Structure formats: structure tokens, C-alpha cells
């Protein structure tokens, strides 16, 4: 993970959710449904594509955060960074 990514990961990491799900919480109902659709069709909507779209709408997120969530490797699934 790059330093820039590490910085992106830091804010809002609480409550057992990753940054992607924190952003999802702030979205409108329509956008939330869109994001859910993207997360189902991961081949058409790759992590970099989704990250780019989210960043274009003013959110701070890296493709790796999306990839981690899709892989089940994020706080949503009880996986945390650092020593356990
Ligand atoms: Zn997650």
C-alpha cells in the first residue's frame, strides 16, 4: 500500500466498516443502489473504475479499498489492519 493510500484509509475507520461502506452510508438511495450493482458486477465495474467514479463525486477512496471490500478483506468482515 502506498503512503497516499494509507492516508486515505485512516479517516472514518471506525464502527466495523471500511471506507467504502462509510461512503455508501452517505450516498442517496439511488446512488447506493448503483454502488451495490457495481459491487455485484465486479467484472464490468472494476475497482479502479468505481474508485474513479467515487472520486469524481468528491469522495476520497482508493481502488485497493474497494478491492479489499470485494475480497472480504476489510473491517466489514472483521479484518483489521495491524497486529491482532
Ligand atoms: Zn468493507
PDB file of the backbone (N, CA, C, O) and the ligand in Angstrom, with CONECT records:
HET     ZN  A 101       1
ATOM      1  N   UNK A   1       0.845  -1.196   0.000  1.00  0.00           N
ATOM      2  CA  UNK A   1       0.000   0.000   0.000  1.00  0.00           C
ATOM      3  C   UNK A   1       0.884   1.251   0.000  1.00  0.00           C
ATOM      4  O   UNK A   1       1.847   1.329   0.763  1.00  0.00           O
ATOM      5  N   UNK A   2       0.569   2.203  -0.832  1.00  0.00           N
ATOM      6  CA  UNK A   2       1.337   3.438  -0.883  1.00  0.00           C
ATOM      7  C   UNK A   2       0.993   4.315   0.314  1.00  0.00           C
ATOM      8  O   UNK A   2      -0.018   4.102   0.983  1.00  0.00           O
ATOM      9  N   UNK A   3       1.839   5.296   0.572  1.00  0.00           N
ATOM     10  CA  UNK A   3       1.576   6.227   1.669  1.00  0.00           C
ATOM     11  C   UNK A   3       0.275   6.973   1.427  1.00  0.00           C
ATOM     12  O   UNK A   3      -0.505   7.210   2.350  1.00  0.00           O
ATOM     13  N   UNK A   4       0.050   7.346   0.150  1.00  0.00           N
ATOM     14  CA  UNK A   4      -1.177   8.073  -0.175  1.00  0.00           C
ATOM     15  C   UNK A   4      -2.399   7.218   0.141  1.00  0.00           C
ATOM     16  O   UNK A   4      -3.395   7.715   0.667  1.00  0.00           O
ATOM     17  N   UNK A   5      -2.318   5.938  -0.179  1.00  0.00           N
ATOM     18  CA  UNK A   5      -3.431   5.034   0.124  1.00  0.00           C
ATOM     19  C   UNK A   5      -3.633   4.908   1.627  1.00  0.00           C
ATOM     20  O   UNK A   5      -4.761   4.905   2.120  1.00  0.00           O
ATOM     21  N   UNK A   6      -2.513   4.805   2.349  1.00  0.00           N
ATOM     22  CA  UNK A   6      -2.582   4.657   3.801  1.00  0.00           C
ATOM     23  C   UNK A   6      -3.292   5.853   4.418  1.00  0.00           C
ATOM     24  O   UNK A   6      -4.072   5.717   5.360  1.00  0.00           O
ATOM     25  N   UNK A   7      -3.003   7.031   3.865  1.00  0.00           N
ATOM     26  CA  UNK A   7      -3.641   8.244   4.364  1.00  0.00           C
ATOM     27  C   UNK A   7      -5.140   8.195   4.079  1.00  0.00           C
ATOM     28  O   UNK A   7      -5.951   8.581   4.921  1.00  0.00           O
ATOM     29  N   UNK A   8      -5.497   7.726   2.906  1.00  0.00           N
ATOM     30  CA  UNK A   8      -6.909   7.630   2.538  1.00  0.00           C
ATOM     31  C   UNK A   8      -7.662   6.665   3.437  1.00  0.00           C
ATOM     32  O   UNK A   8      -8.859   6.822   3.679  1.00  0.00           O
ATOM     33  N   UNK A   9      -6.948   5.674   3.924  1.00  0.00           N
ATOM     34  CA  UNK A   9      -7.594   4.637   4.727  1.00  0.00           C
ATOM     35  C   UNK A   9      -7.902   5.131   6.138  1.00  0.00           C
ATOM     36  O   UNK A   9      -8.822   4.639   6.791  1.00  0.00           O
ATOM     37  N   UNK A  10      -7.129   6.101   6.595  1.00  0.00           N
ATOM     38  CA  UNK A  10      -7.196   6.466   8.007  1.00  0.00           C
ATOM     39  C   UNK A  10      -8.518   7.100   8.452  1.00  0.00           C
ATOM     40  O   UNK A  10      -9.084   6.659   9.452  1.00  0.00           O
ATOM     41  N   UNK A  11      -9.035   8.126   7.743  1.00  0.00           N
ATOM     42  CA  UNK A  11     -10.235   8.768   8.277  1.00  0.00           C
ATOM     43  C   UNK A  11     -11.449   7.861   8.212  1.00  0.00           C
ATOM     44  O   UNK A  11     -11.626   7.101   7.261  1.00  0.00           O
ATOM     45  N   UNK A  12     -12.268   7.952   9.220  1.00  0.00           N
ATOM     46  CA  UNK A  12     -13.540   7.246   9.211  1.00  0.00           C
ATOM     47  C   UNK A  12     -13.443   5.753   9.434  1.00  0.00           C
ATOM     48  O   UNK A  12     -14.431   5.034   9.288  1.00  0.00           O
ATOM     49  N   UNK A  13     -12.262   5.283   9.786  1.00  0.00           N
ATOM     50  CA  UNK A  13     -12.156   3.843  10.017  1.00  0.00           C
ATOM     51  C   UNK A  13     -12.605   3.536  11.435  1.00  0.00           C
ATOM     52  O   UNK A  13     -11.801   3.469  12.365  1.00  0.00           O
ATOM     53  N   UNK A  14     -13.905   3.352  11.573  1.00  0.00           N
ATOM     54  CA  UNK A  14     -14.444   3.034  12.888  1.00  0.00           C
ATOM     55  C   UNK A  14     -15.787   2.354  12.698  1.00  0.00           C
ATOM     56  O   UNK A  14     -16.347   2.365  11.601  1.00  0.00           O
ATOM     57  N   UNK A  15     -16.289   1.775  13.741  1.00  0.00           N
ATOM     58  CA  UNK A  15     -17.612   1.181  13.685  1.00  0.00           C
ATOM     59  C   UNK A  15     -17.676  -0.086  12.868  1.00  0.00           C
ATOM     60  O   UNK A  15     -18.757  -0.486  12.438  1.00  0.00           O
ATOM     61  N   UNK A  16     -16.525  -0.739  12.637  1.00  0.00           N
ATOM     62  CA  UNK A  16     -16.512  -2.025  11.973  1.00  0.00           C
ATOM     63  C   UNK A  16     -16.887  -1.973  10.508  1.00  0.00           C
ATOM     64  O   UNK A  16     -17.375  -2.953   9.947  1.00  0.00           O
ATOM     65  N   UNK A  17     -16.657  -0.821   9.888  1.00  0.00           N
ATOM     66  CA  UNK A  17     -16.938  -0.707   8.455  1.00  0.00           C
ATOM     67  C   UNK A  17     -15.720  -0.140   7.762  1.00  0.00           C
ATOM     68  O   UNK A  17     -14.964   0.631   8.354  1.00  0.00           O
ATOM     69  N   UNK A  18     -15.526  -0.515   6.517  1.00  0.00           N
ATOM     70  CA  UNK A  18     -14.426   0.057   5.760  1.00  0.00           C
ATOM     71  C   UNK A  18     -14.879   1.371   5.123  1.00  0.00           C
ATOM     72  O   UNK A  18     -16.049   1.749   5.189  1.00  0.00           O
ATOM     73  N   UNK A  19     -13.927   2.040   4.513  1.00  0.00           N
ATOM     74  CA  UNK A  19     -14.195   3.364   3.934  1.00  0.00           C
ATOM     75  C   UNK A  19     -15.274   3.284   2.849  1.00  0.00           C
ATOM     76  O   UNK A  19     -16.073   4.209   2.703  1.00  0.00           O
ATOM     77  N   UNK A  20     -15.302   2.195   2.095  1.00  0.00           N
ATOM     78  CA  UNK A  20     -16.294   2.077   1.025  1.00  0.00           C
ATOM     79  C   UNK A  20     -17.710   2.067   1.598  1.00  0.00           C
ATOM     80  O   UNK A  20     -18.610   2.701   1.048  1.00  0.00           O
ATOM     81  N   UNK A  21     -17.903   1.348   2.700  1.00  0.00           N
ATOM     82  CA  UNK A  21     -19.231   1.273   3.303  1.00  0.00           C
ATOM     83  C   UNK A  21     -19.578   2.571   4.036  1.00  0.00           C
ATOM     84  O   UNK A  21     -20.751   2.920   4.163  1.00  0.00           O
ATOM     85  N   UNK A  22     -18.544   3.292   4.524  1.00  0.00           N
ATOM     86  CA  UNK A  22     -18.801   4.612   5.113  1.00  0.00           C
ATOM     87  C   UNK A  22     -19.301   5.565   4.037  1.00  0.00           C
ATOM     88  O   UNK A  22     -20.235   6.337   4.256  1.00  0.00           O
ATOM     89  N   UNK A  23     -18.665   5.499   2.875  1.00  0.00           N
ATOM     90  CA  UNK A  23     -19.101   6.346   1.766  1.00  0.00           C
ATOM     91  C   UNK A  23     -20.521   5.948   1.353  1.00  0.00           C
ATOM     92  O   UNK A  23     -21.365   6.808   1.098  1.00  0.00           O
ATOM     93  N   UNK A  24     -20.774   4.641   1.290  1.00  0.00           N
ATOM     94  CA  UNK A  24     -22.100   4.149   0.905  1.00  0.00           C
ATOM     95  C   UNK A  24     -23.176   4.742   1.813  1.00  0.00           C
ATOM     96  O   UNK A  24     -24.266   5.086   1.355  1.00  0.00           O
ATOM     97  N   UNK A  25     -22.858   4.859   3.110  1.00  0.00           N
ATOM     98  CA  UNK A  25     -23.811   5.426   4.066  1.00  0.00           C
ATOM     99  C   UNK A  25     -24.181   6.864   3.749  1.00  0.00           C
ATOM    100  O   UNK A  25     -25.272   7.324   4.088  1.00  0.00           O
ATOM    101  N   UNK A  26     -23.260   7.577   3.091  1.00  0.00           N
ATOM    102  CA  UNK A  26     -23.519   8.986   2.814  1.00  0.00           C
ATOM    103  C   UNK A  26     -24.251   9.188   1.488  1.00  0.00           C
ATOM    104  O   UNK A  26     -24.666  10.305   1.177  1.00  0.00           O
ATOM    105  N   UNK A  27     -24.412   8.128   0.709  1.00  0.00           N
ATOM    106  CA  UNK A  27     -24.994   8.258  -0.628  1.00  0.00           C
ATOM    107  C   UNK A  27     -26.514   8.327  -0.572  1.00  0.00           C
ATOM    108  O   UNK A  27     -27.138   7.904   0.401  1.00  0.00           O
ATOM    109  N   UNK A  28     -27.088   8.865  -1.625  1.00  0.00           N
ATOM    110  CA  UNK A  28     -28.547   8.846  -1.771  1.00  0.00           C
ATOM    111  C   UNK A  28     -28.983   7.419  -2.062  1.00  0.00           C
ATOM    112  O   UNK A  28     -28.170   6.557  -2.393  1.00  0.00           O
ATOM    113  N   UNK A  29     -30.276   7.192  -1.933  1.00  0.00           N
ATOM    114  CA  UNK A  29     -30.807   5.846  -2.155  1.00  0.00           C
ATOM    115  C   UNK A  29     -30.468   5.335  -3.557  1.00  0.00           C
ATOM    116  O   UNK A  29     -30.125   4.168  -3.747  1.00  0.00           O
ATOM    117  N   UNK A  30     -30.575   6.235  -4.526  1.00  0.00           N
ATOM    118  CA  UNK A  30     -30.310   5.878  -5.919  1.00  0.00           C
ATOM    119  C   UNK A  30     -28.839   5.505  -6.102  1.00  0.00           C
ATOM    120  O   UNK A  30     -28.516   4.492  -6.722  1.00  0.00           O
ATOM    121  N   UNK A  31     -27.948   6.346  -5.548  1.00  0.00           N
ATOM    122  CA  UNK A  31     -26.519   6.082  -5.687  1.00  0.00           C
ATOM    123  C   UNK A  31     -26.111   4.812  -4.944  1.00  0.00           C
ATOM    124  O   UNK A  31     -25.224   4.080  -5.381  1.00  0.00           O
ATOM    125  N   UNK A  32     -26.766   4.567  -3.830  1.00  0.00           N
ATOM    126  CA  UNK A  32     -26.477   3.367  -3.046  1.00  0.00           C
ATOM    127  C   UNK A  32     -26.809   2.116  -3.861  1.00  0.00           C
ATOM    128  O   UNK A  32     -26.052   1.146  -3.876  1.00  0.00           O
ATOM    129  N   UNK A  33     -27.958   2.163  -4.538  1.00  0.00           N
ATOM    130  CA  UNK A  33     -28.362   1.038  -5.385  1.00  0.00           C
ATOM    131  C   UNK A  33     -27.367   0.856  -6.528  1.00  0.00           C
ATOM    132  O   UNK A  33     -27.045  -0.269  -6.911  1.00  0.00           O
ATOM    133  N   UNK A  34     -26.887   1.968  -7.065  1.00  0.00           N
ATOM    134  CA  UNK A  34     -25.898   1.905  -8.146  1.00  0.00           C
ATOM    135  C   UNK A  34     -24.619   1.251  -7.646  1.00  0.00           C
ATOM    136  O   UNK A  34     -24.070   0.365  -8.302  1.00  0.00           O
ATOM    137  N   UNK A  35     -24.149   1.687  -6.487  1.00  0.00           N
ATOM    138  CA  UNK A  35     -22.919   1.133  -5.919  1.00  0.00           C
ATOM    139  C   UNK A  35     -23.075  -0.362  -5.641  1.00  0.00           C
ATOM    140  O   UNK A  35     -22.151  -1.141  -5.875  1.00  0.00           O
ATOM    141  N   UNK A  36     -24.252  -0.759  -5.141  1.00  0.00           N
ATOM    142  CA  UNK A  36     -24.492  -2.172  -4.877  1.00  0.00           C
ATOM    143  C   UNK A  36     -24.438  -2.986  -6.165  1.00  0.00           C
ATOM    144  O   UNK A  36     -23.924  -4.104  -6.188  1.00  0.00           O
ATOM    145  N   UNK A  37     -24.973  -2.411  -7.228  1.00  0.00           N
ATOM    146  CA  UNK A  37     -24.959  -3.082  -8.530  1.00  0.00           C
ATOM    147  C   UNK A  37     -23.517  -3.243  -9.007  1.00  0.00           C
ATOM    148  O   UNK A  37     -23.132  -4.293  -9.523  1.00  0.00           O
ATOM    149  N   UNK A  38     -22.724  -2.181  -8.823  1.00  0.00           N
ATOM    150  CA  UNK A  38     -21.320  -2.222  -9.221  1.00  0.00           C
ATOM    151  C   UNK A  38     -20.580  -3.311  -8.449  1.00  0.00           C
ATOM    152  O   UNK A  38     -19.728  -4.008  -9.000  1.00  0.00           O
ATOM    153  N   UNK A  39     -20.912  -3.445  -7.180  1.00  0.00           N
ATOM    154  CA  UNK A  39     -20.207  -4.426  -6.354  1.00  0.00           C
ATOM    155  C   UNK A  39     -20.612  -5.851  -6.690  1.00  0.00           C
ATOM    156  O   UNK A  39     -19.910  -6.805  -6.352  1.00  0.00           O
ATOM    157  N   UNK A  40     -21.765  -5.990  -7.367  1.00  0.00           N
ATOM    158  CA  UNK A  40     -22.184  -7.327  -7.796  1.00  0.00           C
ATOM    159  C   UNK A  40     -21.526  -7.702  -9.115  1.00  0.00           C
ATOM    160  O   UNK A  40     -21.132  -8.849  -9.321  1.00  0.00           O
ATOM    161  N   UNK A  41     -21.413  -6.728  -9.999  1.00  0.00           N
ATOM    162  CA  UNK A  41     -20.835  -6.986 -11.320  1.00  0.00           C
ATOM    163  C   UNK A  41     -19.397  -6.458 -11.345  1.00  0.00           C
ATOM    164  O   UNK A  41     -19.092  -5.454 -11.989  1.00  0.00           O
ATOM    165  N   UNK A  42     -18.530  -7.167 -10.625  1.00  0.00           N
ATOM    166  CA  UNK A  42     -17.164  -6.662 -10.431  1.00  0.00           C
ATOM    167  C   UNK A  42     -16.321  -6.774 -11.692  1.00  0.00           C
ATOM    168  O   UNK A  42     -15.255  -6.165 -11.785  1.00  0.00           O
ATOM    169  N   UNK A  43     -16.791  -7.548 -12.660  1.00  0.00           N
ATOM    170  CA  UNK A  43     -16.010  -7.666 -13.901  1.00  0.00           C
ATOM    171  C   UNK A  43     -16.223  -6.467 -14.808  1.00  0.00           C
ATOM    172  O   UNK A  43     -15.290  -5.982 -15.448  1.00  0.00           O
ATOM    173  N   UNK A  44     -17.472  -5.993 -14.856  1.00  0.00           N
ATOM    174  CA  UNK A  44     -17.771  -4.813 -15.660  1.00  0.00           C
ATOM    175  C   UNK A  44     -17.325  -3.546 -14.938  1.00  0.00           C
ATOM    176  O   UNK A  44     -16.827  -2.606 -15.557  1.00  0.00           O
ATOM    177  N   UNK A  45     -17.513  -3.535 -13.610  1.00  0.00           N
ATOM    178  CA  UNK A  45     -17.184  -2.353 -12.827  1.00  0.00           C
ATOM    179  C   UNK A  45     -15.991  -2.661 -11.936  1.00  0.00           C
ATOM    180  O   UNK A  45     -16.132  -2.996 -10.760  1.00  0.00           O
ATOM    181  N   UNK A  46     -14.819  -2.536 -12.532  1.00  0.00           N
ATOM    182  CA  UNK A  46     -13.593  -2.866 -11.809  1.00  0.00           C
ATOM    183  C   UNK A  46     -13.351  -1.857 -10.689  1.00  0.00           C
ATOM    184  O   UNK A  46     -13.898  -0.754 -10.688  1.00  0.00           O
ATOM    185  N   UNK A  47     -12.515  -2.268  -9.736  1.00  0.00           N
ATOM    186  CA  UNK A  47     -12.226  -1.399  -8.585  1.00  0.00           C
ATOM    187  C   UNK A  47     -11.688  -0.026  -9.012  1.00  0.00           C
ATOM    188  O   UNK A  47     -12.135   0.988  -8.477  1.00  0.00           O
ATOM    189  N   UNK A  48     -10.741   0.035  -9.964  1.00  0.00           N
ATOM    190  CA  UNK A  48     -10.251   1.360 -10.370  1.00  0.00           C
ATOM    191  C   UNK A  48     -11.350   2.231 -10.980  1.00  0.00           C
ATOM    192  O   UNK A  48     -11.378   3.443 -10.769  1.00  0.00           O
ATOM    193  N   UNK A  49     -12.258   1.602 -11.742  1.00  0.00           N
ATOM    194  CA  UNK A  49     -13.365   2.348 -12.351  1.00  0.00           C
ATOM    195  C   UNK A  49     -14.281   2.924 -11.279  1.00  0.00           C
ATOM    196  O   UNK A  49     -14.669   4.091 -11.339  1.00  0.00           O
ATOM    197  N   UNK A  50     -14.617   2.101 -10.308  1.00  0.00           N
ATOM    198  CA  UNK A  50     -15.513   2.544  -9.239  1.00  0.00           C
ATOM    199  C   UNK A  50     -14.838   3.630  -8.407  1.00  0.00           C
ATOM    200  O   UNK A  50     -15.472   4.617  -8.034  1.00  0.00           O
ATOM    201  N   UNK A  51     -13.549   3.444  -8.117  1.00  0.00           N
ATOM    202  CA  UNK A  51     -12.809   4.446  -7.333  1.00  0.00           C
ATOM    203  C   UNK A  51     -12.798   5.789  -8.063  1.00  0.00           C
ATOM    204  O   UNK A  51     -12.963   6.847  -7.455  1.00  0.00           O
ATOM    205  N   UNK A  52     -12.602   5.719  -9.368  1.00  0.00           N
ATOM    206  CA  UNK A  52     -12.561   6.938 -10.175  1.00  0.00           C
ATOM    207  C   UNK A  52     -13.912   7.646 -10.126  1.00  0.00           C
ATOM    208  O   UNK A  52     -13.972   8.865  -9.968  1.00  0.00           O
ATOM    209  N   UNK A  53     -14.989   6.885 -10.262  1.00  0.00           N
ATOM    210  CA  UNK A  53     -16.325   7.470 -10.230  1.00  0.00           C
ATOM    211  C   UNK A  53     -16.611   8.098  -8.870  1.00  0.00           C
ATOM    212  O   UNK A  53     -17.180   9.187  -8.794  1.00  0.00           O
ATOM    213  N   UNK A  54     -16.218   7.413  -7.797  1.00  0.00           N
ATOM    214  CA  UNK A  54     -16.458   7.943  -6.458  1.00  0.00           C
ATOM    215  C   UNK A  54     -15.635   9.202  -6.214  1.00  0.00           C
ATOM    216  O   UNK A  54     -16.107  10.172  -5.621  1.00  0.00           O
ATOM    217  N   UNK A  55     -14.382   9.160  -6.691  1.00  0.00           N
ATOM    218  CA  UNK A  55     -13.522  10.347  -6.508  1.00  0.00           C
ATOM    219  C   UNK A  55     -14.069  11.526  -7.302  1.00  0.00           C
ATOM    220  O   UNK A  55     -13.994  12.671  -6.856  1.00  0.00           O
ATOM    221  N   UNK A  56     -14.624  11.242  -8.488  1.00  0.00           N
ATOM    222  CA  UNK A  56     -15.206  12.307  -9.313  1.00  0.00           C
ATOM    223  C   UNK A  56     -16.398  12.949  -8.611  1.00  0.00           C
ATOM    224  O   UNK A  56     -16.723  14.109  -8.866  1.00  0.00           O
ATOM    225  N   UNK A  57     -17.052  12.190  -7.720  1.00  0.00           N
ATOM    226  CA  UNK A  57     -18.170  12.775  -6.975  1.00  0.00           C
ATOM    227  C   UNK A  57     -17.739  13.266  -5.599  1.00  0.00           C
ATOM    228  O   UNK A  57     -18.570  13.490  -4.719  1.00  0.00           O
ATOM    229  N   UNK A  58     -16.420  13.432  -5.421  1.00  0.00           N
ATOM    230  CA  UNK A  58     -15.939  14.118  -4.232  1.00  0.00           C
ATOM    231  C   UNK A  58     -15.563  13.238  -3.056  1.00  0.00           C
ATOM    232  O   UNK A  58     -15.284  13.739  -1.967  1.00  0.00           O
ATOM    233  N   UNK A  59     -15.553  11.919  -3.268  1.00  0.00           N
ATOM    234  CA  UNK A  59     -15.183  11.019  -2.176  1.00  0.00           C
ATOM    235  C   UNK A  59     -13.704  10.664  -2.271  1.00  0.00           C
ATOM    236  O   UNK A  59     -13.122  10.642  -3.356  1.00  0.00           O
ATOM    237  N   UNK A  60     -13.111  10.388  -1.120  1.00  0.00           N
ATOM    238  CA  UNK A  60     -11.708  10.019  -1.086  1.00  0.00           C
ATOM    239  C   UNK A  60     -11.605   8.517  -0.856  1.00  0.00           C
ATOM    240  O   UNK A  60     -11.835   8.024   0.248  1.00  0.00           O
ATOM    241  N   UNK A  61     -11.256   7.803  -1.915  1.00  0.00           N
ATOM    242  CA  UNK A  61     -11.143   6.338  -1.791  1.00  0.00           C
ATOM    243  C   UNK A  61     -10.179   5.828  -2.846  1.00  0.00           C
ATOM    244  O   UNK A  61     -10.082   6.383  -3.940  1.00  0.00           O
ATOM    245  N   UNK A  62      -9.475   4.773  -2.504  1.00  0.00           N
ATOM    246  CA  UNK A  62      -8.537   4.168  -3.443  1.00  0.00           C
ATOM    247  C   UNK A  62      -9.130   2.873  -3.984  1.00  0.00           C
ATOM    248  O   UNK A  62     -10.008   2.269  -3.368  1.00  0.00           O
ATOM    249  N   UNK A  63      -8.636   2.462  -5.144  1.00  0.00           N
ATOM    250  CA  UNK A  63      -9.106   1.212  -5.741  1.00  0.00           C
ATOM    251  C   UNK A  63      -8.836   0.032  -4.816  1.00  0.00           C
ATOM    252  O   UNK A  63      -9.615  -0.920  -4.778  1.00  0.00           O
ATOM    253  N   UNK A  64      -7.733   0.093  -4.068  1.00  0.00           N
ATOM    254  CA  UNK A  64      -7.394  -1.035  -3.195  1.00  0.00           C
ATOM    255  C   UNK A  64      -8.421  -1.187  -2.072  1.00  0.00           C
ATOM    256  O   UNK A  64      -8.682  -2.302  -1.621  1.00  0.00           O
ATOM    257  N   UNK A  65      -9.007  -0.072  -1.615  1.00  0.00           N
ATOM    258  CA  UNK A  65     -10.041  -0.166  -0.581  1.00  0.00           C
ATOM    259  C   UNK A  65     -11.252  -0.930  -1.113  1.00  0.00           C
ATOM    260  O   UNK A  65     -11.852  -1.740  -0.407  1.00  0.00           O
ATOM    261  N   UNK A  66     -11.596  -0.659  -2.362  1.00  0.00           N
ATOM    262  CA  UNK A  66     -12.730  -1.333  -2.987  1.00  0.00           C
ATOM    263  C   UNK A  66     -12.407  -2.809  -3.200  1.00  0.00           C
ATOM    264  O   UNK A  66     -13.231  -3.690  -2.952  1.00  0.00           O
ATOM    265  N   UNK A  67     -11.186  -3.050  -3.666  1.00  0.00           N
ATOM    266  CA  UNK A  67     -10.742  -4.421  -3.895  1.00  0.00           C
ATOM    267  C   UNK A  67     -10.782  -5.217  -2.590  1.00  0.00           C
ATOM    268  O   UNK A  67     -11.240  -6.359  -2.564  1.00  0.00           O
ATOM    269  N   UNK A  68     -10.298  -4.603  -1.512  1.00  0.00           N
ATOM    270  CA  UNK A  68     -10.285  -5.287  -0.216  1.00  0.00           C
ATOM    271  C   UNK A  68     -11.700  -5.626   0.237  1.00  0.00           C
ATOM    272  O   UNK A  68     -11.952  -6.720   0.744  1.00  0.00           O
ATOM    273  N   UNK A  69     -12.622  -4.680   0.052  1.00  0.00           N
ATOM    274  CA  UNK A  69     -14.002  -4.937   0.461  1.00  0.00           C
ATOM    275  C   UNK A  69     -14.587  -6.091  -0.345  1.00  0.00           C
ATOM    276  O   UNK A  69     -15.247  -6.973   0.205  1.00  0.00           O
ATOM    277  N   UNK A  70     -14.343  -6.077  -1.640  1.00  0.00           N
ATOM    278  CA  UNK A  70     -14.880  -7.129  -2.502  1.00  0.00           C
ATOM    279  C   UNK A  70     -14.275  -8.484  -2.179  1.00  0.00           C
ATOM    280  O   UNK A  70     -14.911  -9.522  -2.362  1.00  0.00           O
ATOM    281  N   UNK A  71     -13.036  -8.463  -1.695  1.00  0.00           N
ATOM    282  CA  UNK A  71     -12.362  -9.718  -1.354  1.00  0.00           C
ATOM    283  C   UNK A  71     -12.704 -10.176   0.060  1.00  0.00           C
ATOM    284  O   UNK A  71     -12.261 -11.238   0.496  1.00  0.00           O
ATOM    285  N   UNK A  72     -13.495  -9.372   0.779  1.00  0.00           N
ATOM    286  CA  UNK A  72     -13.823  -9.711   2.156  1.00  0.00           C
ATOM    287  C   UNK A  72     -12.663  -9.488   3.095  1.00  0.00           C
ATOM    288  O   UNK A  72     -12.603 -10.070   4.179  1.00  0.00           O
ATOM    289  N   UNK A  73     -11.736  -8.638   2.671  1.00  0.00           N
ATOM    290  CA  UNK A  73     -10.543  -8.372   3.463  1.00  0.00           C
ATOM    291  C   UNK A  73     -10.609  -6.920   3.975  1.00  0.00           C
ATOM    292  O   UNK A  73      -9.781  -6.086   3.609  1.00  0.00           O
ATOM    293  N   UNK A  74     -11.597  -6.638   4.815  1.00  0.00           N
ATOM    294  CA  UNK A  74     -11.789  -5.284   5.319  1.00  0.00           C
ATOM    295  C   UNK A  74     -12.537  -5.360   6.650  1.00  0.00           C
ATOM    296  O   UNK A  74     -13.001  -6.432   7.040  1.00  0.00           O
ATOM    297  N   UNK A  75     -12.658  -4.214   7.359  1.00  0.00           N
ATOM    298  CA  UNK A  75     -13.297  -4.236   8.682  1.00  0.00           C
ATOM    299  C   UNK A  75     -14.742  -4.753   8.655  1.00  0.00           C
ATOM    300  O   UNK A  75     -15.228  -5.253   9.670  1.00  0.00           O
ATOM    301  N   UNK A  76     -15.441  -4.642   7.510  1.00  0.00           N
ATOM    302  CA  UNK A  76     -16.812  -5.173   7.409  1.00  0.00           C
ATOM    303  C   UNK A  76     -16.850  -6.664   7.737  1.00  0.00           C
ATOM    304  O   UNK A  76     -17.848  -7.189   8.230  1.00  0.00           O
ATOM    305  N   UNK A  77     -15.745  -7.316   7.452  1.00  0.00           N
ATOM    306  CA  UNK A  77     -15.685  -8.766   7.652  1.00  0.00           C
ATOM    307  C   UNK A  77     -14.797  -9.115   8.848  1.00  0.00           C
ATOM    308  O   UNK A  77     -14.334 -10.246   8.995  1.00  0.00           O
ATOM    309  N   UNK A  78     -14.575  -8.108   9.695  1.00  0.00           N
ATOM    310  CA  UNK A  78     -13.808  -8.345  10.910  1.00  0.00           C
ATOM    311  C   UNK A  78     -12.309  -8.406  10.674  1.00  0.00           C
ATOM    312  O   UNK A  78     -11.560  -8.852  11.543  1.00  0.00           O
ATOM    313  N   UNK A  79     -11.864  -7.959   9.499  1.00  0.00           N
ATOM    314  CA  UNK A  79     -10.437  -7.956   9.201  1.00  0.00           C
ATOM    315  C   UNK A  79      -9.911  -6.545   9.427  1.00  0.00           C
ATOM    316  O   UNK A  79     -10.385  -5.594   8.805  1.00  0.00           O
ATOM    317  N   UNK A  80      -8.936  -6.411  10.314  1.00  0.00           N
ATOM    318  CA  UNK A  80      -8.377  -5.094  10.603  1.00  0.00           C
ATOM    319  C   UNK A  80      -6.888  -5.089  10.304  1.00  0.00           C
ATOM    320  O   UNK A  80      -6.202  -6.111  10.338  1.00  0.00           O
ATOM    321  N   UNK A  81      -6.429  -3.882  10.011  1.00  0.00           N
ATOM    322  CA  UNK A  81      -5.001  -3.728   9.777  1.00  0.00           C
ATOM    323  C   UNK A  81      -4.251  -3.864  11.092  1.00  0.00           C
ATOM    324  O   UNK A  81      -4.823  -3.730  12.173  1.00  0.00           O
ATOM    325  N   UNK A  82      -2.978  -4.129  10.976  1.00  0.00           N
ATOM    326  CA  UNK A  82      -2.105  -4.143  12.139  1.00  0.00           C
ATOM    327  C   UNK A  82      -2.149  -5.445  12.898  1.00  0.00           C
ATOM    328  O   UNK A  82      -2.826  -6.390  12.495  1.00  0.00           O
ATOM    329  N   UNK A  83      -1.418  -5.492  14.010  1.00  0.00           N
ATOM    330  CA  UNK A  83      -1.332  -6.736  14.773  1.00  0.00           C
ATOM    331  C   UNK A  83      -2.674  -7.096  15.398  1.00  0.00           C
ATOM    332  O   UNK A  83      -3.430  -6.216  15.811  1.00  0.00           O
ATOM    333  N   UNK A  84      -2.961  -8.369  15.463  1.00  0.00           N
ATOM    334  CA  UNK A  84      -4.221  -8.810  16.056  1.00  0.00           C
ATOM    335  C   UNK A  84      -3.974  -9.413  17.430  1.00  0.00           C
ATOM    336  O   UNK A  84      -4.917  -9.845  18.093  1.00  0.00           O
TER     337      UNK A  84
HETATM  338 ZN    ZN A 101     -15.818  -3.375   3.663  1.00  0.00          ZN
END
